[in-house]
């Protein structure tokens, strides 16, 4: 049998930071282990060709975070040209960073006579207004039409949320070509004992007052304060107003509660400014943490927090949820109720779902987890059950299986 080949296009790939890059590396390595010839076209500090084990990585020069829509468009153009220079592959996989990469993926697949899979991490161009990019109506309609045509031509669409699949089906796309495969947590977070539900602490973590000798950068708690953890991006799609107002309420009413935000970028800079303006001593900011410290950071949170713009329902799925599950922690989601994140938390009874704009409800929910061990344990049990469902192995195996079905008409069934 001819060796199958697959080419991925995405702006980020480790060591460049970004959730989609981390997911892509996990998946690309799995394909390589299965004997596929794997190529990744991505950005880096300079144009280069390198190897990540058996994976061939083609980098074009690009910044960690483009400063404008034009910067993303320029990155997409360079990635597309680099992909066109590669030998033909059985499958071309487009992702959603840069936005509208599906258009490039469809063009490349057609030119190379390849099959095309779109890995839909975000729904563009619909998400652009939520992110603050407001295009003229004519341009928006043109991009929507071209995106719909590209989606209709795909051999398979992988969505990371059931809400995304419903939107695509309602727009007229063949449901048989749409597959829901959820994202997964960092491999460093996966604890086999926790995922099996056998690693059960005897009390919520904040009760322990053990003194740790590890350096501060490892961010392990050395005090018994109840920690509300937010790890990841802050921005227009992840608003902070409700969280800040809830923190202001709790600073007065619950001095034993602290909010810890881990990450970098404009959103975290804005948070630091707002914290200073409101003199919120119960908010701590920590920089991006290396993978070696990731498990300690995530398990240091007694309660995990996720924020999502109400208008982003069905357009994205925050990866933070799966990290909270992997850490075995209850989660409060502040955002729309009709989306994958809310549905998952409710299905597993792993926390609370609250709307944006109600800081009193958020403060009350956080306080209830501090004062009710029964509530904390019940939600933790749900998180641990969810961890068994959202394991990397299941999603990655499903991905490889779907890829084989796409090329089966060309190469025959998987060995």
Backbone torsions as a table, in degrees:
resi	resn	phi	psi	omega
1	UNK	NA	140.3	177.0
2	UNK	-65.1	140.9	-179.4
3	UNK	-70.0	124.7	179.6
4	UNK	-70.6	152.0	-179.0
5	UNK	-135.8	150.1	-176.8
6	UNK	-145.8	139.3	179.4
7	UNK	-122.9	126.6	178.4
8	UNK	-106.4	142.3	176.3
9	UNK	-122.5	118.9	178.1
10	UNK	-158.2	142.9	-175.1
11	UNK	-66.3	-32.9	-176.5
12	UNK	-116.3	146.0	176.0
13	UNK	-160.3	136.2	-176.6
14	UNK	-50.9	142.6	12.3
15	UNK	-82.8	-2.6	174.5
16	UNK	-63.2	131.6	-173.4
17	UNK	-77.8	150.5	178.2
18	UNK	152.1	137.3	-175.7
19	UNK	-61.4	-40.6	-178.2
20	UNK	-67.0	-32.9	177.1
21	UNK	-66.5	-40.8	178.4
22	UNK	-64.1	-43.9	178.0
23	UNK	-63.2	-42.4	180.0
24	UNK	-61.6	-42.9	179.5
25	UNK	-61.4	-45.2	178.5
26	UNK	-57.3	-44.7	-177.0
27	UNK	-71.0	-43.4	-179.2
28	UNK	-61.0	-40.7	178.6
29	UNK	-64.9	-35.6	178.0
30	UNK	-65.8	-43.1	176.7
31	UNK	-61.0	-41.8	179.6
32	UNK	-62.7	-40.0	178.3
33	UNK	-63.7	-29.4	179.7
34	UNK	-81.9	1.6	176.5
35	UNK	95.4	6.2	178.6
36	UNK	-76.2	151.8	168.5
37	UNK	-87.3	117.6	-169.8
38	UNK	-117.1	130.3	175.2
39	UNK	-126.5	135.5	175.8
40	UNK	-119.5	125.5	174.5
41	UNK	-105.3	120.9	-171.0
42	UNK	-150.7	-174.3	179.1
43	UNK	-105.8	165.2	177.9
44	UNK	-165.3	-177.4	179.8
45	UNK	-64.5	-26.9	178.6
46	UNK	-151.4	161.4	177.6
47	UNK	-72.5	127.8	-176.5
48	UNK	-162.6	164.8	170.4
49	UNK	-120.2	133.7	-176.0
50	UNK	-146.2	177.1	178.5
51	UNK	-122.7	134.2	169.1
52	UNK	-113.6	85.0	-171.2
53	UNK	65.7	-122.6	179.5
54	UNK	-86.9	-0.5	-176.3
55	UNK	-90.3	130.8	174.9
56	UNK	-89.4	121.8	-176.4
57	UNK	-113.1	119.9	177.3
58	UNK	-105.8	117.9	-179.3
59	UNK	-110.8	136.2	168.2
60	UNK	-107.2	153.3	-176.2
61	UNK	-68.1	128.4	179.6
62	UNK	-163.4	153.6	-177.3
63	UNK	-81.9	161.7	177.8
64	UNK	-59.1	-40.0	-177.7
65	UNK	-145.1	101.2	177.1
66	UNK	-54.7	145.2	-173.5
67	UNK	-89.8	-7.4	-176.6
68	UNK	-152.4	169.3	176.1
69	UNK	-61.6	-34.4	177.9
70	UNK	-63.4	-36.7	178.0
71	UNK	-63.4	-40.1	177.2
72	UNK	-68.1	-38.9	178.8
73	UNK	-64.4	-40.3	178.2
74	UNK	-64.4	-41.3	177.4
75	UNK	-62.4	-41.8	179.6
76	UNK	-62.7	-40.6	179.1
77	UNK	-63.1	-46.0	-179.1
78	UNK	-66.2	-40.2	177.4
79	UNK	-63.3	-40.2	-179.1
80	UNK	-64.9	-44.3	179.4
81	UNK	-63.1	-40.6	178.8
82	UNK	-65.0	-39.8	179.7
83	UNK	-66.6	-37.1	179.8
84	UNK	-65.7	-24.9	-179.8
85	UNK	-79.6	-11.1	-177.0
86	UNK	-82.4	156.6	174.9
87	UNK	-60.4	159.8	178.8
88	UNK	-63.7	142.8	176.7
89	UNK	-122.4	157.0	178.8
90	UNK	-65.9	-34.8	-178.3
91	UNK	-132.8	137.0	167.8
92	UNK	-110.6	128.2	179.2
93	UNK	-112.0	117.3	172.9
94	UNK	-96.6	149.8	176.5
95	UNK	-121.5	-154.5	-174.2
96	UNK	-125.0	19.8	172.7
97	UNK	-133.6	106.8	7.3
98	UNK	-70.9	161.1	174.5
99	UNK	-57.2	150.1	178.1
100	UNK	68.6	19.3	177.0
101	UNK	-61.8	-20.9	179.0
102	UNK	-60.2	-33.0	179.5
103	UNK	-66.1	-42.1	176.6
104	UNK	-66.4	-42.4	-179.6
105	UNK	-60.3	-41.9	-179.6
106	UNK	-66.9	-40.6	178.9
107	UNK	-63.3	-45.7	-179.2
108	UNK	-65.1	-44.1	179.9
109	UNK	-61.4	-40.1	179.8
110	UNK	-67.5	-43.0	179.5
111	UNK	-65.3	-37.5	-176.1
112	UNK	-92.2	-0.7	-177.3
113	UNK	56.9	44.0	180.0
114	UNK	-105.2	162.1	167.6
115	UNK	-76.4	153.8	-176.8
116	UNK	-125.4	122.0	171.6
117	UNK	-113.3	131.2	174.9
118	UNK	-105.3	120.7	178.5
119	UNK	-95.0	98.0	-169.5
120	UNK	-85.9	94.2	175.9
121	UNK	-84.4	-30.0	178.9
122	UNK	-142.3	152.6	-177.8
123	UNK	-98.9	98.5	176.7
124	UNK	-107.3	148.6	7.5
125	UNK	-87.4	3.6	-175.2
126	UNK	-57.6	-31.8	-176.1
127	UNK	-77.9	-17.2	-173.8
128	UNK	-55.8	-46.5	179.2
129	UNK	-61.3	-35.0	177.9
130	UNK	-63.5	-32.4	-179.6
131	UNK	-87.3	6.2	176.1
132	UNK	90.0	7.2	178.1
133	UNK	-101.1	106.3	-176.4
134	UNK	-108.7	107.4	-178.0
135	UNK	-92.9	155.2	173.0
136	UNK	-55.9	146.9	-175.4
137	UNK	-55.1	-41.7	-179.2
138	UNK	-62.3	-42.8	179.4
139	UNK	-67.7	-40.5	179.6
140	UNK	-62.6	-43.7	179.8
141	UNK	-65.1	-37.7	179.2
142	UNK	-65.7	-43.7	178.6
143	UNK	-65.4	-38.8	178.4
144	UNK	-62.7	-43.6	-179.1
145	UNK	-64.6	-44.4	179.8
146	UNK	-65.9	-38.6	178.0
147	UNK	-65.1	-42.3	178.5
148	UNK	-62.1	-40.5	178.4
149	UNK	-64.7	-41.0	179.4
150	UNK	-66.2	-40.7	177.6
151	UNK	-62.5	-41.4	-179.1
152	UNK	-64.6	-26.6	-178.6
153	UNK	-88.2	-7.9	-178.0
154	UNK	-67.1	148.3	174.0
155	UNK	-80.3	-22.9	177.5
156	UNK	-162.1	141.3	173.6
157	UNK	-118.9	121.2	177.0
158	UNK	-100.2	118.3	178.0
159	UNK	-108.3	149.6	-177.8
160	UNK	-99.6	2.1	177.6
161	UNK	-144.4	140.9	177.2
162	UNK	-62.6	-30.3	178.0
163	UNK	-63.4	-36.8	177.0
164	UNK	-64.7	-44.2	179.4
165	UNK	-60.2	-39.1	179.2
166	UNK	-65.0	-42.0	179.4
167	UNK	-61.0	-46.4	-179.2
168	UNK	-64.0	-40.3	178.0
169	UNK	-64.2	-41.9	179.5
170	UNK	-66.4	-24.5	177.8
171	UNK	-83.6	-0.5	174.2
172	UNK	103.5	4.9	179.8
173	UNK	-80.2	147.1	-175.6
174	UNK	-64.5	114.8	-179.4
175	UNK	-59.5	-24.4	-179.5
176	UNK	-69.2	-19.2	-180.0
177	UNK	-99.0	1.6	-179.4
178	UNK	-106.0	125.7	-179.5
179	UNK	-123.6	129.2	175.8
180	UNK	-89.4	115.0	173.5
181	UNK	-129.9	109.1	-177.1
182	UNK	-67.2	153.0	170.9
183	UNK	-66.5	177.3	-175.3
184	UNK	-140.8	161.8	-179.2
185	UNK	-74.8	166.7	172.9
186	UNK	-55.1	139.3	-179.7
187	UNK	-59.8	-29.7	179.8
188	UNK	-65.6	-18.9	-177.8
189	UNK	-90.5	-15.4	-172.3
190	UNK	-75.8	115.5	179.2
191	UNK	-109.8	108.6	-176.7
192	UNK	-53.8	-39.6	-179.7
193	UNK	-66.1	-39.8	179.4
194	UNK	-67.4	-43.1	-178.4
195	UNK	-63.5	-28.9	178.6
196	UNK	-84.7	-4.0	179.0
197	UNK	78.6	20.1	-177.1
198	UNK	-103.0	-8.7	-177.2
199	UNK	-103.9	86.9	-173.0
200	UNK	-114.5	113.7	178.5
201	UNK	-66.4	153.5	-176.9
202	UNK	-82.9	-9.4	178.9
203	UNK	-159.8	156.9	174.1
204	UNK	-54.4	143.0	-172.3
205	UNK	-56.5	-31.0	-174.7
206	UNK	-67.7	-15.2	-178.8
207	UNK	-72.9	-27.6	-179.1
208	UNK	-71.6	137.4	178.6
209	UNK	-118.1	24.7	-178.6
210	UNK	-60.0	139.1	177.8
211	UNK	-89.2	130.2	-178.5
212	UNK	-104.8	143.9	179.5
213	UNK	-99.7	0.9	-179.2
214	UNK	-70.5	152.7	-179.1
215	UNK	-65.8	157.4	-175.7
216	UNK	-57.6	-32.6	-175.9
217	UNK	-64.7	-16.1	177.0
218	UNK	-81.4	-10.2	169.7
219	UNK	57.7	38.0	173.4
220	UNK	-89.5	136.2	-175.7
221	UNK	-65.8	139.0	174.6
222	UNK	-118.9	12.6	177.8
223	UNK	-135.4	160.7	-177.4
224	UNK	-85.4	13.9	-179.6
225	UNK	-64.7	144.9	178.3
226	UNK	-76.1	120.3	-172.8
227	UNK	-102.6	124.0	171.5
228	UNK	-100.7	115.8	-170.3
229	UNK	-107.1	131.2	172.0
230	UNK	-123.8	111.3	-177.4
231	UNK	-118.6	112.5	178.1
232	UNK	139.1	-163.5	-173.1
233	UNK	-69.8	146.0	168.4
234	UNK	-124.2	137.5	-178.9
235	UNK	179.4	-162.9	-176.6
236	UNK	-63.1	-32.1	178.2
237	UNK	-81.1	-12.0	-178.2
238	UNK	-131.2	73.4	-173.5
239	UNK	-66.3	153.2	-174.8
240	UNK	-115.7	-4.2	-174.6
241	UNK	-56.3	-48.9	-178.0
242	UNK	-63.4	-39.1	-179.5
243	UNK	-66.3	-45.0	-179.5
244	UNK	-62.7	-43.4	179.9
245	UNK	-65.7	-35.9	176.4
246	UNK	-67.1	-38.6	177.7
247	UNK	-62.7	-37.3	178.1
248	UNK	-64.4	-40.0	177.5
249	UNK	-64.0	-45.5	-175.0
250	UNK	-74.6	-25.2	176.7
251	UNK	-61.0	-34.2	179.5
252	UNK	-83.0	-42.3	-171.8
253	UNK	-91.8	-28.7	-174.0
254	UNK	-136.0	78.6	-177.5
255	UNK	-65.2	-12.7	179.6
256	UNK	-87.5	6.7	178.5
257	UNK	-108.2	133.0	175.2
258	UNK	-125.0	147.5	174.9
259	UNK	-106.4	127.8	179.5
260	UNK	-121.3	124.0	178.9
261	UNK	-112.9	126.6	-178.7
262	UNK	-115.2	122.7	178.4
263	UNK	152.5	-174.7	-178.8
264	UNK	-143.9	168.9	176.4
265	UNK	118.2	-178.3	-175.9
266	UNK	-61.2	-38.3	-179.5
267	UNK	-62.6	-39.4	178.9
268	UNK	-72.4	-32.8	175.3
269	UNK	-64.8	-41.7	178.0
270	UNK	-65.1	-38.8	177.5
271	UNK	-62.4	-42.7	179.0
272	UNK	-61.3	-39.3	178.6
273	UNK	-65.4	-44.9	-179.3
274	UNK	-67.2	-38.1	177.5
275	UNK	-59.6	-43.7	-179.8
276	UNK	-65.9	-42.4	-179.0
277	UNK	-62.0	-39.6	-177.4
278	UNK	-93.5	-1.8	179.3
279	UNK	53.6	53.5	-178.5
280	UNK	-94.3	97.2	-179.4
281	UNK	-76.9	-9.4	-179.6
282	UNK	-91.5	8.7	175.4
283	UNK	-110.6	126.4	176.5
284	UNK	-116.9	140.3	178.5
285	UNK	-114.5	131.3	179.0
286	UNK	-126.9	144.9	-179.3
287	UNK	-72.7	170.3	174.7
288	UNK	-52.6	137.5	-175.9
289	UNK	-109.8	140.4	177.1
290	UNK	-66.8	160.8	-176.4
291	UNK	-58.8	-30.4	-178.1
292	UNK	-61.7	-25.4	-178.1
293	UNK	-102.6	-2.2	-169.6
294	UNK	-61.4	-46.6	-177.9
295	UNK	-62.1	-42.9	179.0
296	UNK	-62.1	-42.0	180.0
297	UNK	-61.9	-50.6	-174.3
298	UNK	-65.5	-36.5	-179.8
299	UNK	-80.7	-10.6	176.6
300	UNK	-74.7	-18.0	178.6
301	UNK	-80.4	130.6	173.4
302	UNK	-77.0	-28.8	-176.3
303	UNK	-146.5	132.4	179.7
304	UNK	-100.1	147.9	-174.5
305	UNK	-124.2	135.6	176.8
306	UNK	-130.9	137.3	178.1
307	UNK	-124.8	139.8	179.3
308	UNK	-148.8	137.6	179.8
309	UNK	-61.4	138.4	-179.1
310	UNK	-58.5	-34.2	-177.7
311	UNK	-79.6	-2.4	-179.9
312	UNK	-92.0	5.9	-179.5
313	UNK	-57.4	126.2	179.7
314	UNK	80.8	-1.6	-175.9
315	UNK	-107.5	-17.3	177.0
316	UNK	-157.5	164.8	176.9
317	UNK	-137.1	111.4	-179.5
318	UNK	-62.5	133.6	178.3
319	UNK	-72.2	-16.7	-176.5
320	UNK	-56.8	-30.9	-177.6
321	UNK	-59.3	-44.1	-176.2
322	UNK	-71.4	-28.8	174.5
323	UNK	-68.3	-40.0	177.5
324	UNK	-63.3	-43.4	177.5
325	UNK	-61.0	-45.9	-178.1
326	UNK	-61.8	-32.6	177.7
327	UNK	-80.4	-8.4	-179.4
328	UNK	70.0	42.5	-176.4
329	UNK	-121.9	141.3	172.6
330	UNK	-59.8	156.5	-175.2
331	UNK	-137.6	138.6	170.8
332	UNK	-110.0	123.9	178.5
333	UNK	-105.8	121.1	177.4
334	UNK	-104.7	102.5	-175.5
335	UNK	171.7	-165.5	-175.4
336	UNK	-68.4	143.9	-178.9
337	UNK	-80.1	-22.4	-177.6
338	UNK	-98.1	67.4	178.6
339	UNK	-153.8	169.9	-175.1
340	UNK	-59.9	-44.1	-176.6
341	UNK	-62.0	-48.2	179.6
342	UNK	-63.2	-43.3	-179.3
343	UNK	-61.2	-41.8	-179.1
344	UNK	-65.5	-46.5	179.9
345	UNK	-60.9	-41.6	-179.9
346	UNK	-70.0	-40.5	-179.6
347	UNK	-61.1	-41.1	-177.0
348	UNK	-94.2	-1.7	-177.5
349	UNK	51.9	49.1	-173.3
350	UNK	-103.6	12.6	179.5
351	UNK	161.1	-150.7	-177.3
352	UNK	-119.7	149.8	170.3
353	UNK	-120.5	121.6	-176.5
354	UNK	-131.1	150.4	179.6
355	UNK	-79.6	157.7	170.3
356	UNK	-65.4	150.9	174.0
357	UNK	89.3	9.4	179.4
358	UNK	-128.7	73.5	-176.9
359	UNK	-64.0	-29.6	178.8
360	UNK	-64.4	-41.6	178.5
361	UNK	-65.8	-38.9	178.7
362	UNK	-65.9	-45.2	178.8
363	UNK	-61.0	-41.4	-179.8
364	UNK	-65.9	-39.5	180.0
365	UNK	-65.5	-43.9	178.6
366	UNK	-61.5	-45.3	-179.7
367	UNK	-61.1	-36.2	-178.4
368	UNK	-65.4	-33.1	177.7
369	UNK	-72.1	-30.1	176.1
370	UNK	-67.6	-42.0	-170.3
371	UNK	-94.3	-13.4	-178.7
372	UNK	-120.7	101.7	176.9
373	UNK	-64.2	-34.3	178.7
374	UNK	-60.5	-44.3	-180.0
375	UNK	-64.9	-42.4	179.8
376	UNK	-62.2	-47.2	-178.0
377	UNK	-64.7	-39.1	179.6
378	UNK	-62.9	-43.5	178.7
379	UNK	-69.4	-35.5	177.9
380	UNK	-64.4	-39.0	177.9
381	UNK	-61.0	-40.5	177.2
382	UNK	-64.6	-40.0	178.8
383	UNK	-64.0	-40.8	-180.0
384	UNK	-67.8	-34.8	175.4
385	UNK	-66.6	-40.6	178.2
386	UNK	-64.1	-34.5	180.0
387	UNK	-59.6	-31.4	178.4
388	UNK	-70.6	-27.5	-179.2
389	UNK	-82.4	-42.6	-174.7
390	UNK	-96.3	49.3	176.3
391	UNK	-83.4	143.6	179.4
392	UNK	-54.1	-40.2	-174.7
393	UNK	-57.2	-44.2	-177.2
394	UNK	-64.3	-47.5	-177.8
395	UNK	-66.7	-42.3	-178.2
396	UNK	-66.2	-42.2	177.8
397	UNK	-63.2	-38.9	178.0
398	UNK	-63.8	-38.3	179.6
399	UNK	-63.3	-49.5	-178.9
400	UNK	-62.2	-39.6	179.1
401	UNK	-61.8	-43.9	-179.9
402	UNK	-66.3	-36.1	177.9
403	UNK	-62.7	-39.5	178.7
404	UNK	-64.5	-38.6	179.8
405	UNK	-64.4	-30.0	179.8
406	UNK	-69.1	-40.1	-177.1
407	UNK	-96.4	0.2	-179.3
408	UNK	-56.7	-38.8	177.1
409	UNK	-62.6	-23.2	-177.6
410	UNK	-94.0	-40.3	-173.0
411	UNK	-114.7	-9.1	-174.9
412	UNK	92.8	176.8	-177.0
413	UNK	-67.2	159.2	178.1
414	UNK	-61.5	143.8	179.8
415	UNK	-67.8	NA	NA
